[in-house]
């Protein structure tokens, strides 16, 4: 059996955010398909004991190295985006080269551009098959954030999300103190990350994105034929909980609230549309499950104490999803596939989403995953789901959609095709 090495910037477990769901799914699949000695993880993050196979933790750049990288590589040479520069360390390059020489893998998977930037500096890369997991196109994400800022001038969007921990505090203070600088940096980062997305995959045998739409977009931009879709491998840890909806109008919003597409979209939905929803469904309840609710969201929710619950992190989502009317994803921007939407489909929960909430998920927009871009009509779609027959039909359609495109059986076959030599033929 061929040896596989996964090089990551974050630990794959716990699966508490979308990226870790993807990486954890990769680990689950390889653990099932490979002997323990044939799959290893090399990470910039602390690994859980189950994945710790003796490799040292990759060295992150020092604070001064980060400043130098940003000044030289991002500012002068313009050969690295800011997120690449903040992960570039010569010591990590040496560690990766030594690990590959010692382990002699036949397949190496790099987690995003941040890890992928090391590949071209390694000796002997022809001895293994290299895969670049891009996650989603950050250029598209930044483009949509800028468009949303232009559409809603009074809105503040913190585009850093989970990446904030990697930024030196002095730079972070400047970034947050000057909103004009944020937009300038976003525009600059969009240009640099577009350049990296368009060039870095050249050195790899495969490049993978979570969204079919973004696969087509990158292929169109670059004419690359070795770009494919990687769906999440959602290993069932137990039997699926049966739905126990009692008819009460309870809707759920899922997602980390430090991610700008979640926080801003939900805040604007409550601010601009919740009163209309109350008129259509007077006893409606919205349960928001996710960490890091900001001050503005807490203030908005406090206006509706009988109708909006900020539940924080929910360790076991199945009871919540099993008892709700449906899930809403009224996202105004974003990129990539929303893993929480797929989670809801797996549970047979009807979902009402905008195009951004449904992006990358195979759907006709009417069955199981209802696509509604007119936010004024969100209330009408939610009210439709209060009809038990409609809800049951949409619930069944959600399950059909999940089983057809995201079940472990279907995704297993995809992974087998992608990660088993030789490389798949271009689509």
Secondary structure, 3 states (H helix, E strand, C coil): CCCEEEEECCCCCCCCCHHHHHHHHHHHHHHHHCCHHHEEEEECCCCCHHHCCCCCCCCCCCHHHHHHHHHHHHHHCCCCCHHHHCCCCHHHHHHHHHHHHHHCCCEEEEEHHHHHCCHHHCCCHHHCEEEEEEECCHHHHHHHHHHHHHHCCCCCCCCCHHHHHHCCHHHHHHHHHCHHHHHHHHHHHHHHHHHHHHHHHHHCCEEEECCHHHHHHHHHHHCCCCEEECCCCCCCCCCCCCCCCCCCCEEEEECCCCCHHHHHHHHHHHHHHHHHHHHHCCCCEEEEECCCCCHHHHHHHHCCCCCEEEEECCCCCHHHHHCCCEEEECCCCCCCCCHHHHHHHHCCCCEEECHHHHCCCCCCCCCCEEECCCHHHHHHHHHHCCCHHHHHHHHHHHHHHHHHHCCHHHHHHHHHHHHCCCCCCCC
